[in-house]
Amino acid sequence: MDLVLIEALKVDTVIGVYDWERTLTQTLVLDLELATDIRPAAAGDDLAQTLNYAAISERIAEFGAQYSFELVETFAERLAEALRQEFGIPWLRLTLRKPGAVPAAGAVGVRIERGEQGAGH
Ligand SMILES: Nc1nc2c(c(=O)[nH]1)N=C([C@H](O)[C@@H](O)CO)CN2
């Protein structure tokens, strides 16, 4: 299985369960591993044959601006669903960190895997 990577992507969004969190934008930090077969793109040196990490990063920024969930779980689940559907990603691992949410921790967050590894190959 090949992977396209997006690491330490900063995403601005309204997120949180507390009243004060509903009034401001916070920055989440995302790592994504996106399964694909890179051989067709490599064979043809053709961006159209692979997952365009720039386009996906832009979509994630749009998603952050569009929604204002309470839980990081909801953000992760809904984003994974949207990316898999819109970009035809058979499997992904998404790590979402919310820096500063727990001052004593470097970051807190969630990690999810969705889809089937090897699907579509
Ligand atoms: N498992 C979770 N725990 C907590 C969340 C969350 O989204 N998932 N959120 C909060 C608050 O919004 C917190 O981030 C404010 O600092 C608390 N626990």
The ligand as an ORCA input file, in Angstrom:
! r2SCAN-3c Opt
* xyz 0 1
  N     -12.614     13.432     23.980
  C     -12.794     14.788     24.046
  N     -12.638     15.418     25.202
  C     -12.801     16.749     25.279
  C     -13.119     17.487     24.131
  C     -13.271     16.787     22.903
  O     -13.579     17.371     21.818
  N     -13.106     15.442     22.897
  N     -13.235     18.855     24.204
  C     -13.072     19.504     25.337
  C     -13.060     20.969     25.381
  O     -13.614     21.558     24.229
  C     -11.600     21.379     25.585
  O     -10.846     21.137     24.396
  C     -11.425     22.800     25.996
  O     -10.107     23.007     26.452
  C     -12.819     18.815     26.620
  N     -12.666     17.381     26.458
*
